[in-house]
Amino acid sequence: MPTVTLEGVTFNYAVAGEENAPTIFTIHGGRGAGDHKSDFAAYRALADRYRVISYDQRGHGKSSETAPFTFERLADDIELLRRHFCGEEKCIVIGGSFGGMIALTHAIRHPDSLLKLVLRGTAPSHETED
């Protein structure tokens, strides 16, 4: 799997689709234990029309365990990756479960970087999990 190091964090990722196609970032669930593999397998079929990028969040999978691990930092990582892969082009963010919480935080912190936000099986924050 390829990696990219941005601001001292090494992200493990997978990519499919044409570089000039609209970009989808998938944000995996599994706080502390998840990785990008199942999301990439599920959304890779969209690579005929989109560039699909799935990555292991910091501290997950094969990405580096570089603190901090706050919602804000994890959301800002999406923005780091968007700028790296897309420049100023807007992107689509798909988040599920814990990844949906991070995607929502990203949408609030960086609303001008989104084309669309797609959420599945998630909640507004970890405070509503019960």
Phi, psi and omega in degrees: 000142177286159174227158173220139178250121181229127180049041175083003179247131177261121180255130171272134183211168172229147181220143175216148179106171183283142183299328182271002178281159174303141186259134172250129169255129175259136183245112187284161175268200176081053183318116178084346185227351186276174172208179187278350193301313183289323176296316180297319178298321182288320188260353180302331180299340179280357185292352175286341180234344184226161166267121183254124178237121175241138183220158173277125177297158178305137181079007181234155175049232182257009174282160184291152179269068184255111179291158008271166182243035180283159175304317182298316181294317179297322177292319179293335174297323176302316181295320176302313181292321178300312180297320180296312186272333188241352186065235180264000179293141177287162182224172173255133178242127177243119180234141178233142178056233178303323177297331175293323177296320178291319178298319177297318178298319177299316181299323179288318184281332185223057186298334183280359181259001185255137165275314181209155174235126180239127181239144177219134174051050186225182179220167180297328178197171178294341181290347180255008185298324180295000000 
